[in-house]
Amino acid sequence: MYAIVKTGGLQYKVQPGDIVTVNKLDGEIGSEIILNEVLMVVDPQKDSVSVGRPVVSGSSVSAEITAQTKGDKIIVFRSRRRKGYRKKNGHRQLLTRLKIKDILV
């Protein structure tokens, strides 16, 4: 069984036992979180597909927060030719690592 969930403006395909890295979600390490925006649920054993409009009603995905980390550093360099204008910025995105526990239909 797998599901398509939406969090942080992005969509992820998840199965029980998967480890997924998403944009930062509030919560302590080890706490459980419920993802309610389930867009699709597929169960190949029952040969069933549930597609939401836009979400599947009554379904959710439970996950455990395993880490709060930062992504790789991205360097942004801006300059104007012949003017001596140079600006260097760095950015590290805050991320949350989730372990998918169960898909509730």
N, C-alpha and C positions, 0 to 999 in steps of 0.2 A: 504494500500500500504506500502511495506517496501523495503529496499535496503540494499545491502552489500557494504560497503565502506572500502577503505584501507587508513590508515594514520599511520605514524610512524612505518611502517613495520608490523602492525597488522590489522586484519579485524574485522569490527563491523557490527552487524545487527541493522539498525536504522529505526524508523518510525517517522512521524511528531509528535512533542510533547515530544519525548524521551529526557532524559538527559543522556549524555554519558561522561565518564571520559577517556581521551586519553592522550598520551604522550604530552609534552609541545609543543604548537604551538604559534608562535609570534602573538601578537595582544593585544589590550586594552580590558578591561572588558566592555561589551556592544556593541562591534563592531561585524559586520557580517563577516563571513568567508564562502568561497565556497570550498567544497570538490569535486574535479574533478575526482578522481579515484573511479568510481562506477563500481563494478564488476558484479552486478546483480540487476535487478529491478523486483519485483513481484507485480502485481495488481490483487487481487482476484475478484474485481468487474467486470473487463473486461476479466477475466480469461486469462491473458497474463503473460508470463515470458520472460524477455530479459536477456540473458546471454552474457557477453562481451568476447572478445577474444583479449587481456585480459580485456579491459574495454568497457563499453557500450558507444558508440559514441554519443555525443550530450547531455548526461545526467549529472546532477550534483546534489549535496545536499547542501542546504544553511542552515547555523547554526549560532547561536549567542553565543559568549563567555560569560559565566556567572561567571566564577571564574578561577583564576590562583592559584593553591594550590601545596602542597607537599604531597607525600604519607607517609605511615607509615615508621618509622625508622627500618632499617634492620641492625643487628649487624653481622660483619664478624670478627671472631676470628681465628687467625692462631698461631700455636705453633709447635715446634720441640721437640720430646720427649727426655728427659735427657740432653738437651742443654741449657735450660734457655731462649730460644727464645720464646717471646710472643708478639703478635701484635694484637691490637683491633682497628677495623675501623667501622664507621657507615656510612650509606647512606640513603638519602631521595630523591626519584625520583620526579622531577618536573612534574606536571600534569596540564592539562587544562580541565575544565568542559564545555561541549557544550550542548546547547538546540537546537534540530533539528527543523527547521522551515518548510521546504518544500523540496520535492523531485521533481526535474524537469526532465522530460523524453524527 
